[in-house]
Amino acid sequence: MGQMQFLAPNRERVPSRALESAYIAGQEGIPWQSRTFWREDCLVVEREIGDSGNFHLAWTTSNHGEMVLSTASLAERDEPYLLPVELARGTLNRLRNQMESWKMAGLELSPRILEYVQAATESFVRSATSQQDLQAAARHADLSIDRSLEGVFLLAEESSRQMLACRHQQMPRLGTLFAVEAPANTLSPAAEKAFLATFNSCMTPFRWSQIEKKSGQFDWKLADAQIRWCQKHDLKVCSGPLLRLSAHDLPDWLFLWEGDFDRILDHAVKFAEAVVQRYSGRVHVWTAVSRMNVGQAMVLSEEQRFRLAVGMIEAVRRTDPRTPVIVNFDQPWAEYLANSQIELSPFHFADALVRAELGVAGIGLELNYGYWPGGSLARDVLECSRQIDRWAQFGLPLLIEVLIPSSSEEDASAWNRAVPVAGGVNEFTPETQARLAESLATMFISKQSVHGLIWSQLSDAARHEFSQGGVFDAKWAPKPLMQTLAKIRRAHLT
């Protein structure tokens, strides 16, 4: 059994939940199964293989809150590594490598970025050369991490700005879909005005649990109303997912057939055909399936999940051959693989579907930023950018679903057990939600591979999935986030 050990003199920097999500990954960035635990002040990672890899861990930074950082690639050895020094090395390495890569691509670097790199390098050298004094090395490493992260955020900001400037030379207004869930009820005039000033598209979820509460009996009232509202305001419609493996999205009666996969597949396909037949010609993008890589509502093998995805894609394509069909994946970093028996990462699942030549026209990525468990822990903007570039290797359009909480307080109206964990900030507030959204959304739309950006929750009122994630608060007042997104649309989108 392979093992890596890390001394952590500033153990308070490691959040209590961090060991659940810590993992080691190779060059592909896919976590290996492992077990992480404390042995006194030493963090131990055990796994079946002994290959070199990068250790990823949630870490409480001085100026940027809790954030997942990673070491450089490390080999196993008997002597423990000093954790803060290796995280500082990995963070600085990532900044320098990305900076050089984008510089070769023509990005102009401001003097401030070079100053941050120089300061981070000086602090790192001090930390690496003073490891005989653990506390001194940890202090210098923390300084290096914070200076590297300042450079990371500035580099991401400048690269997004320059990439958007290049795109605007060819297209003054980008046609990127900019969407949120269509309202289920009539909006006030002020809320409707804010909505239409911000978004050029809508998402209509078509939840199976709401439409087919009894087998074979369809209730279209909500879906019809959402589609009519979109048409009235000339908004494009991104639909679905038609199948998502969560208890809230599946009808109760379907669980009577748990264990009979063929019956489940048959019901799912019939539902997809009914929805697509009814709304064909009024939907611009069909999302066939979502969260097939992580959904735990039913006990299904990976082969059965794959067959479900194939059956749903084929049903949509058969019923509406002209409208693009995409498949959606949650938790793209796949942190959950470290502590589960699942073999297929979301990337490999997508690869298998694309190679099957089923007519998949695009890939959706769900980024529920700062939620755990069941979401994606906070990472800096460069790391999010790198993840998007990785999925862009498929050569297919990407639609990004993003959500960021506006508060860390308990939300009794949210049905998902994932809760906000302070990341990228010291505490989630409406202002930090807007600030993080501006960085991420600007980065997303700067990429030619991203054809759509969806804010996946409309309001914190009534029942909703994730805690405090809407663009409207529980009283239907627009959050600062709404103004931020509207500003991005005015500057860049149709």
N, C-alpha and C positions, 0 to 999 in steps of 0.2 A: 504493500500500500504506500502510495506517495504521500509526502507531507511537507508543508512549508510552515515556518514559524516566524512570527513577527513580534518583536518587543515593542510595547506601547507605554512609554513612560508617562504620556499624557492621556491616560485611558479615558478620561472624561470627554475626550473628543469623539469617542465612539458611541453613538446613540445605542440605547438598550436594544432596539429592534434591529440594529444593523447586521447582526449575525444571521438573521433569517434571510437576508437578501445578498449577503456577501458571496462572491464566487470568483473562480479563476477561469479565464478564457484564453484561447489561443489566438492566432492571427485573424481568424474569421469572426472573432468577437462572440462566439457562441459558448455559453457557460458549460463547464463540465460538472457532472454530479460530484458533490463534495459535502463535507461536514465541517463547520467552523465553530470553534468553542474556545473558551478561555482556559488557560493553565497558568494560574497566578496572573502575572502581568504579561504573559505571552499569549498571543493570538495564534491558534493552531488551525491549519486547514488540511484536512485529510481527504484523499481521493484515491481512486483505483489506479490512475495512471500517474506517471512521473514526468511528463513533458513540461518544458518551460512554458510560462504563461504570464498574463497580466492579472494581478489581484485587484478586484473591484470592491469598494467598500464605502458605505455612507460615512461621511466624516463631517464633524461640526467645525466649519472654518470660522476664523475670527470676524471677518467682514461680510461674508456671503451666506451665513446660515448653514444648514445641513445640506450636503451635496455629495453625490457619488463621485469619488475620485478613483484613479487607478494608478498602479505602479507601472514602471516600464516592464518589459518581459524579464522574468526572473527564473533562474534555474533552482532546483531543489539543492539544499545543502544542509549540513548538520548544524552550522552556526545560524542562530536567528538573525533575520534582517531587522533593522531599526525602522519601524513602520512609518513614522512621520517623514523620515529622510527619503524613503522609497516613494511615498506619495508625492513628495515635493519633486523628486526626480521625474516621476511619470507625468505630472502636470506640466512642468517646464518643458519636458520632451515633446509633449503633445502640442504645446503652443509653438515651439520653435519649428517643428516639422510642418505644421499647418501653415505657418507664416512663410516658410521657404517654398512650399508647394504653391500657394497662391501668388507668391512673388514671381515665380517662374511662369505663372499663367497670366501675368500682366497687372496684378494688383499693386497699387501704389501704397506703400506703408508710411504712416505718419511718424514723425520723430517720437511722439509719446509712446507708441507701441515699442519702439526700440529701447526707450528708457525703462519701460516696465520689464522687458526681457533682461536688460543689463542688471537692474536691481534684483530681479528674481534669481539670476545666475549668481550674483555675489552672495546672496543669502544662502543659496543652495550649497555653494562651495564651503561656506562657513559651517553649515550643518554637516556636510559629508566629512569634513576634516576635524570635527570635534566630537566624534562618536564615542570617545572614551568618557565624555561627560554627557550623559543621556539627556539631562534637562536642558543643557545649553544647545545640544544638537536639535532637540525638539523645538525650542524657541526659534532658532534660525530657520528650521524647516517650515514652521507655521508662517513666518514672514515671507518665505519664498513662495509658498502656496498662494497666499493672498495677493502678492504682486503678480504672480503668473495669471491668476484669475482676473485681475484688473486688465491685464494684457489680452486675455481671452475675450472678455466682453467687448473691449474696444476693437479688437481685430474683427470680431463678428459684426459689429455695427458698421465698420468701414467697408468690409467686404460686401455686406448686403446693400449698402448705399451705392457702391460702385457697380455691382452686378445689375442693380435695378436701372442705373443710368444707362448701361449698355443695352438692356432690354428695351428701354424707352426710345433708343435711337431707331429701332426697327418698328416699334409699336407704341405710340403715345399713351394709349390706354390698354392695359393688359386685359385679356378676356378670362382671367382666372375666376372660377366660381368662388363666390364668397358667401357662405351660407350659414344658417342656423335653423333649428327645428321650426317648422311652421306652427303658428299659434293654434291651440285647440279651441280657444274661445275668442270672442270679439275683443279686440284691443281698444283701449281708450284712444281718442284722437292723438294725444301727445305720444303715447307708446307706439302707435302705428307710424307716426311721422319719424320717430327715432329709428324704428325698425327699417323702414324703406330708405332712409338716408344712409344706412350702414350696409345692408346686404343686397346683393343682386340675385340671390338664389335662396332656395329653401330646402330643408331636409324633411321628408315625410317618412316616419319610421315604419308604418304598416305593421304594428306589433301583432303577432299571431294570437297572443293571449287576449287581446282586446277585440279582434275582428271575428275570431271563431271560438267563442266561449263554449259553445256546444258543437260537437262534431257534425260537420256538414251544414251548420247554420251560420251565415255570415252577416255581420253587422257592419255596414259600410258608412254609417252616419259621420263619424269623426274623420275618417279618411276622405270622404267626399267633400266635407267642409274645408279641410286643409287644402285639397287640390283646387277647389273653387277659389279660395282666397289667393292662392299662388297665381292662378290664371287671371284673376281680376287685376292683380298688380303687375302682371307681365314678368313674373319671376320664374326662373328655371327651377326644375324639380330634380333633386337627387333623392332617390327612394331607398327604403329599406334600412337595415337588412331584413330580408324576408325570413331568414332563419338565424337566430342567435341563441347559443346554448346557455341561456341563463334562466333561472326559475321564474323570473318576472316576465320573460318574453315568451315562454312556452305555455300553451293552454293546459289547465289542470288535468283534463281528460286524457291528454297524451301520455301521462305517467302510468296510466293503466296498462299501456303496451310496453312498458320498460322491460327489456329482455327479448322483445320480438322486434328485431331491427328492421326486417323487411316491412312490417306494418308501419313503423315509424317513418321510414323512408317514403312509403306510399302516401301517407297523410301529408308529409312535408311537401312533396312534389305537387299534390293536388291543391294545396293551399297556394303555392307559388303560381301555379297555372291560373287559379281563380283571380288572384290579385293582378297579375300581368295582363290577363285578358280584359279585365275591367278598366285598367288605367293605361293601356297601351296607347301611345300617341300623345299622352299628357305628361309623361315622365321622360326626362332627358338622360338619366343615368340610373340603371338598376344595380343595387347592391344585393347580390344573391345571398351571401352568408357572411357572418362575422363571428369572431372569437371562437372559431372552430379549434384553435390551438390551445385554448385555456378553459373553455366553458365546462363547468363541473355539474351542471344541473342533472345530467343523466350519465349513467355508467356506460361508456362507449369505448371501444378500442380505437386506436389511431387509424386502423384500416377502415372502421365504420365511419369515423369522422370524415375521412377522405371521400368515402363513397357518398356520404350525405352531401358534401360540397359539390361533388361531380353531378349528382342527381339534380341539385338545385340549379346549378349553372345550365345544365342541359334543358331543364324545364323552362327557364327564362328564355334561353336562346330559341327554343322550339316555338314558344308562344309569341315572342316578339323578336324576330331575327335582326331587326335594324338598330334597335337601341343598345348602346354599349352596356356591357355587364362587367362589374368589378367584384372582387372578393376583398374582404376586410380582415385585418389582423390586429389584435390587441397586444400590448406589452412587447414592442419590437425588440427590446434588449433581452427578453426572455430570462429575466432573473430567476423565475420560478423553476427553471430546469435544474438548478443546483440542488434542489430539495424534492425532486419528483422523479417518477419512473418514466415520464414522457420522453420519447426519443427524438421526435421530430421538432426542431425549432420552428418558429413561425416562418423564418426565411426558407428553410428546406421544404416546409409545407407548401409555401407559395411556389417554389421552384418546381415541385412535382405537378402542381396544377397547371402552371404555364407550359411545362414540357408535354403535358397530355394533349395540348392543342385543342382545347375545348372552346376556344373563342373568347377567352378572358381578355377584356380590352383595357383593364387598368387594375391597380392595386390600391387599396385603402389602408392607411395606418392610423390606429387609434392611440393617441398620446394623452392619457389622463395624468397630467403632470403634477407631481407632488402628492399623489394618493397612494396609500398602502394599507393592507394588501389589495391586490387586484388592480393596481394602477402602475404607473412608471415613476420611480423615485426621481427626484430633481437632479438634473445634470445641467452643465453649462451649455450655452448656445452652440459653441463649436462642436461639442459632442453630439448634440441634436442634429446639427448640420451634417456631421459625418455619417450618422445613421441614415439620414435621408439619401445621401449620396450612395450609400451601400445598396439601398433598395432600388435606386435608380438604375442599377446595373441590369435589371431585367429589361430595360428599354421600353417600359410601358408607362403611361401617365400615372401619376400618383395623386390620390386625394387624401389629405391629411385631416383627421378629426382631432381637434385639440380641446382640452378643458383644463382650467387652472382655478383653484379655489380662491374665494375672496375673504375667507375667514377660517380659522382653525377651530372654531367653536362647534359643539355638537349640533347636528341638523336632524331633528326628529322626522322631517318630511322626506329624507333620503332613504331609499331602500337598499342601496349598495352598502356592504359592510366596510368598504374602503373609506378611510378617513384621511383628512389632510395632515401631512407631516411637514413641518416647516422646512423648506428646501429652497436654496437660491436666495432666500430672505430669512430674516430672523423670526418673522411672524407673517402669516398671510393676512392681508388687509385688502379692501377694494383698490387702494392705490398700488400696492405691490402686484395685485392681479393684473391691473392695467399695464404696469411697467413691464412685467414679464411677457405679457401677451404682445406688446409692441415689439419686443426683441425677437420673439419666436415667429410671429406672423410676418414681420418684415423679412426675416431670413427665409421663411418658407416661400413666399411669393417671389423672391429674387431668383429662385431656381426654375429653370425651364422645365424640369421634370415634374414640377408640382402644378397640376391643372386645376386643383380645387382645394380650398381651405374651409373647413366646416367647424364652427363652434358648436359643440354637440349638445348644449343645454340652453334652453331659452330663458327659463325663469326658476327662481328658488321658491315660487309659490306652489301650492298644491303638492302633489306627489311628484318626485323626480328621482333620477338615479343617483347622482353624485352630490355630495355635500357642498353647498354654497358655490356652485359652479356656473350659475346662470349669468346672462347679460343683464337681466332684470332681477331685482331683489325680491323678497317675499311679499312686498307691497306693490309690485309691478312698477317700481321706480327704476329708471336706467342707472346702472352703475357707471363709475368712471371708465370702465372697460368699453362701454358703448361709444363714448366720445373718441376713445383711442382707435377703435376699429373703424369708425366713420372717417377719421382723419386719414387712415391708411387707404381706405377706398377712394376718398377724394383725390389723393395724391397719385394713385397708381392704377386703379381699376375702373372698368366700365360701370 
